[in-house]
Amino acid sequence: MNVSHFTALLREAVTPVQDSPVDETRHVHLVHGVVECPCCGLFQKLPPLKPGTQARCLRCNQSLDRRNRTAPIATPLAFCISSAALYLAMLFSTLMMLDLYGRQRTVDIITGPIELLHEGWGEVGVLVAIVTILAPGVVIAMMGMILTAALRPTLPSWVPHLLKWYEVLRPWSMVEVYILGVFVAYTKLVDLAFVEVGAAVYLVASLMVTMAATDATLDTELIWQQRKIDPCMRTMDGKRLRLEAVSAEEGALAPSDSRVSCLACGVVLEFDHPVSATQPVGFCPRCGHVVRKRKPESLARTVALLVSAIVFYLPANIYPVMTVIRMGAGTGHTIVEGAIELWTDGMIPLSLLVLFASVTVPVLKVIGLIVMVVATHRHSAKGLVLRSKLYRIIDIVGRWSMIDVFMVSILVAVVRFSHMASITANGGMVCFAAVVVLTIFAVHTFDPRLMWDAVEKKKTVQSASPQDRTGSDLPDQTGGRDQAVAYLGNMEPDRA
């Protein structure tokens, strides 16, 4: 592929050509005032929200939209500029200084990944560098460009792509997890030598606060409303379909099998025919991303990732994650042994934190996802709301298991005093990092809406056959189509 071909593909992705023929025999409705719950797939009418209020799904309590009381663009832009300043200062500041019998070693945030590369653990070194250095800088720059472009009357065509990639890359910016790794490493170093915390630690903590404040004050829906919607929708075969805007208040909604929403911007589209569950139906007229009803091959990909995570989890807890050498003698430390050492040193809360984040969380993530996959495969209706809440919790706490990986990278960088004292990484750390990454991918590939779809499909089959279903909780859990229609007119906002 030459440069001109690559440039043409990039231009087509950002500003697609609009000279393809329009199919006048087909049409697509753009439904205003309707939103699909990303967790259970229920379409609901969303009333206008006042500042300081939010709307939640009536079936699974998932947050659907919110309006902040702060300025929608100026406030997150101010926090974003502060994050950029803190990020640049962090890169050129000292993280820690260790003094061992007069010998000093000073490290910064990039020293840990470099030392891991020198020891032959390049895959973990690259991972640590990505989630602590590259990803934060990229998401801060992207958010700055998004908010700056949002100040214009019309949103540029490249902003939707940045918004989509920001949602994808933001979970991989783990500065808040890294600061806990610094605390754990500090507690292990104070018994070894004199430790002086550098300015980078305070900058990382401040960066964590400003980035969280940026996300908390950001209102993506208001930004999307500034984006001009194309009058036609491009299909996968290159044709264009005429787009007609309708309101949910004008009449009854079409059956759910012909309705689909864009996962990137949330726009709801209605077709004049049933759409496939996983096949793409075209490109979103507002953001340009591929629109499909459900994630393709969600269960198969989730199972494959879970099996891989289980394979890596056993050696991650059996083999040591690091070797501590003092005066020429040393021994390996597993994750559990590290938590026990913190307990014996009196750091009981920190020991429980490490044990929970590094041992309990990965196990609960794997077990929870297995339960969801099996229940979906069996079309089980038991505990649907509870399973939906469990999925959201797993999605939030999954990346906090990186505490031990960050701790090892810091210790390897700081303690480098030859035979007097040194810490080296071991294979257990690589396996554990693989478990964390694989489980994060497994959560992202699993589509929680399939749990509700499976029960809805089972109920449809059972309603067609005269069987006794005494004791079944299907109507209460899923609501059915009649109950779903009743939901559409009953959503009320509450306080944010």
C-alpha positions, 0 to 999 in steps of 0.5 A: 500500500502506497502513501496515496492509497493510504491517504485516500482511505483515511480521507474516505473514513473522515469525510466519506464521499456522498456521490453514491446512488440513493435507493428511493425504494427504501427508507430509514427513520431517525427517531428523536427522543428515544435511547437504547439502554447499553446494558439491557437493550431496552428502548425508552423515551428520554424526556428533556433533562434539566441541569443537575438531573440524570435518567436511568433505565427503568429495567436495569438502573443503568445510567442513560444520560445526565445534565451537569450544572456546570458549563458543558464545554468551559468546565471540562476544558479547564480541567483538561488544560490543567491535566495537560500541564500536570502531565508534561510536568510529570514526565520531567519530574523525579518519582523517587530517590532511594538512599542505601548506605550512601549510595543513591538512585533517582528514578522517574516514571519512565525508568520502570518500563526501561528497566523491564526492557533491559531485563528481558520483560519487554512485553510488560515494560511496553504495557506499563509504558502504554497505560501510564505514559502514552495512553494518558497523554493521548486521551488528554490531547484528544479531549483537548481537541474535542472540546476546542472543536466543540466551541465551534457552531458546527462540529467538524467531521473528525470529532466523532472519530476522536470521541469514539476513540476516546471512549475506547482508550480512556479505560487504558489510562491508569494513572489512578491505579499507578498512584496506588502502585506507588504507595505499595512500593513505598511501603516495601522500600521504607524497610530497605533504605531511606526513601524520598518521594519526588514531585512526580508522585504529587503530580500523578495524584493531581493528574488523577483528580483533574482527569476524573473531573474532566470526565465528570463534567463532560457532557458528550450528548451536548457535543453530539447535538452540535454534529450535523446529521447527514440526510442519507445513510450509507449502507455496507454495499455503498448505496445510500438510504433516504433519512427521515427524522421522526419523533417518538411522540408522533406515534407508536414505535416500530417493533424492536427487531427493526430498531437499532442504535449506534454504540458510538453516539447513541442515535436510534434508527428504524428500518422498514424491515427486521435487521440482523442481530450481528451483521452491520446495517451501514454507517451512522449518519451522525458519527460515521461508525459502523452500526450493528444491533449486537456485538458480533460473536460476543459469546465465542470471543468472551469464552476464548479470552476467559480460557486464556485468562484461566491458563495464565492465572495459575502460573501467575499465582504459583511463580514469583512476580519478583526476586528480592536480593539482599547482601547476595542472598535473595528469594522470590515473592509471589503475589500472595506472599507480598500481601502476607509481608505487608500484613506482618509489617503492620500494613493491614489495610494495604495488604487487604487492598493488594489481596483484593485487587490482585487475587480476589478481583481477577477470580471474581471477574472470571467467575462472574463472566463465566456465569453470565456466558453460561446463563445466556447460553441456557436462556436463564431469566434468574437474576437478570438485574443482578447480573447486569449490575455485576457486569457494570461492577466488573467493568469498573474494577477490572483494571485495578488489578494492575497494582502489583504490575506497577509496584514491580516496575517501580521496585525494579527501577529503584532498587538497583544496587548490585549485590547489596540490594536489588529487585528483579522481575520474574515470569509470574508478573508477565502471566499476571499482566496477561490475566489482567489484560485478557479479562479487560478484553473479555469484559469489552467483548461481552455484550450484556444485552444478549442476556436479556435477548436470550430470555426474550427469545425463550419467552417468545418460544414458550408463549407459542407452545401451550406449556405450564410455566408456573413459578417462572419469573420471565415476565417480571425479569424481562418485561416482554414487548407489552411491558417494554412499550409501557416503559417507553412513556414512564421514564422520569429524570432524577437528581444527578 
